[in-house]
């Protein structure tokens, strides 16, 4: 006779943690009022996560000391908003603390509706807050490249007030220009602006040597960088 075999749900869910809309690298900078979003992604669409059981959210402070001082964040806190899972959206926690300057560590562990934890150890990431405005040029990578150059710089305090990045041919012809309108997704911390080896109309440029001119300013700090990039195909 036909029969239905029901297997218990033992598949762990996945935690996706973002800070100000991005996944952090350790020791990156964030704003003093970051939006920390934790999504619990579960393949089981029949048993939806509708409570905070199995979730632990810790924030470590004074992490410049030998060990951080951790505090458990209560889900009743005014800094926390959480949303139960639906058929189309995952269980979500939104945490917006107000932070002073310093080094922090975030620790998150979560479980699905069946009690399966997202991992054997919590997700952890360290980050820094510095309210003093500063700019630091980190370079362009990779170089040479087959067509994806990442111009990287670090911002603290606030976003730039002026920005321009120009790409020139060896003859001095300007081929591409980025300006303030291209900074809509920029944030406090490490930023990347991508040039894909195209001209202003989106056409692929031939392999060769090109030059860039970067002008960036924020709160009286200014970066002016010129350099050579090599495009290979």
N, C-alpha and C positions, 0 to 999 in steps of 0.2 A: 504494500500500500504506500501511497505518497505520504510524506510527512514533512513538516517544516522544522528545520534545525535552527534554534535561536542561540546565537553565540553571545556571551557577555561582552560588553564594551570595555576593552582594556587598552584601546589606542589612546595615547596621550595627546592632549590638545597642544596648540602652539601659542606661545606668547609673542605678541608683536608690540614692542615698546618704542615710542617716538617722543622726542622732546622738541617742542617748537616745530613740529612737522617733519622731523628728520631722525634717522637712526644715528645715535651718537658714536663717535670714536672715543675711547677712554681719554680723559683729561682735556676734552674740548671745552670751549666756553659756551655758556648759555646766558640768556637774559636773567635779570633779577626776579622776574615774575614768569618763569617758564610754564608752558602748558605741557604737562606730562600725560600722555595717553597710553593706556594699556588695553590692548585688544586680546581676548582669549578666543582663538579660532579653533573650532571643534568640527570634526567631520560628521558627527552624529547630529543630524537635523531633527531627530525625533525627541531627544532629551535636551531641552534648551536650558542653559544656565540662567537662573533667575534670582540668585542670591549671591552673597559674598563669602559663603562657606568655602574654606580651603584657600582663601586669598590672604596673603601677607604682603604688606607694603611697608618697607623700612627706608628711612632716610638717615644717612650717616653724615654728621657734621664734624668740624674740626679735624678733617682728615689729613691736615699737615702734621698732626701729632703722630706718634707711632701707630696708634689705632684710632679708627673713627669712633665717635659716640653715636650709637644708633638709637633712633626713636621709631616706635611703631606708629604708623599713621592710622587713626581711627576713621572708619568709613562714615561716621557721624560728623566728621569735621566739616566746617564750612568751606574748606579748601577742596573738598572731594565731591564730585558728582558721579554716580554710576548708573549704567543703563543695562537692563536685562537683555539677554539675547532674544532675537526674533528670528523668524524664518529667513530673513534677508540680511540681518545685521548681527555681528558678534557681540558678546558680552563686552562692555567697555567701562573703563574707569578713567575719569578725567581729574587730574590733580594739579592745582595751580598754587604752589606755595609762594610766599614772599621771602626772598633769600638775601642775606648780606654777603659781602665779599668773602670768598674762601673756597676751599676744596671740599666737594661733597661726594657721597657714594649712594646710589640708589640700588635697592635690592627688592626684587619682585618674585613672588611665587604664586601660582594659581592652579586651581583644579576645576575640571568640568563637573557636570551634574552628577556623574557617577563616582566622583572622587579621584579620578585619574589626574595626577599632577603633570604639569607641563614639562618637567624635567627632574632628574634626580637631585639637582642643586638649583638654587634660585638664579634668575637672571640678574646680573650686576653690571653697573657701568659707573664710572667716576666722571665728574665734570667740575668745572670751575665757574665762579661768578666774579667778575671784575667790573665795577661800575665806571671806572676811569676810562674815558674814550682813548682808544689806541688803534693803530693800523700796523700790520706786519705783512710784508710781501714774502710769500713762501716759494714762488717760482712757477714755472710752467712744465707740466709733465704729461705724457712722456715726450721727450724731444731727443732724437727724431720720432715722428709718429706717422702712421698710415692715414691719419685724417681725424684724430680726436685729441685736441690739445686742451688740457685743463689748466686754466690760469687760477692759481690758488692764493688767497690772502686771508688773514685773520683779522676780525673786527671785534673789539670789545667796547662796551659803553653804549654806542648807538650806531645807526646805519649811516652810510656816506651821504654827504650833501652834494658832492660832485663826483662824476665818474665818466671816464671815456677810455675805450680801448680801440686802437686802430691797427689794422693789418696792412702792410705795404709790400709791394713787389720790390725787387732789387733796383728797379728803375725809379722808385719813389712814388709810384702810383698807388693811391689808397684803394684797397680792394674790399675791405669790410670795416664797419664801424659799429661798436656797441656803445650804448649810452645809458642814462639813468633809467629809462623805461625797461631796460633788460635786467634791472635789479629787483624786480617785484618779489622774487622768491628768496632774496638774500636775508641774512639773519646774523645776529650776534654769534660769533664762533668762526669756524673754518668754512670758507665759501669757495665754490668752484664756478667759473664761467667757462663754458665749453665752446670752442671754435672747431667746426668740423671740416676745415680745409675747403671752404666754399667762398665765393664772392658774394656781393651784396644781393644778387639776384638768386642765390642758391645754387649756382653752377659750380661743379667740381673744378678746382684749380689743378694745374699740372704739378708734378713733383718738382721740387726745387727749394731754394732758400727764400724765406720771407722774413720780414721784420715786424716787430710789434712796438707800439708806443702806449703805455698805460699811465693815465692820470687819475688819481683818486684822492679825495680829501674828506675829512670828518673832524669836526670840532677843533679846527686849527692844525690838525695833523695832516700831512700830505705825503703821498707816495708818487714818485715819478720814475718809471722804469722803462728802459728800452732794451731790446734784445733781439736775438736771431733765433728763428725756429726752422726746422728742416722737415719738409713734407715729402714722404716717400709713398709710392703706390705699389 
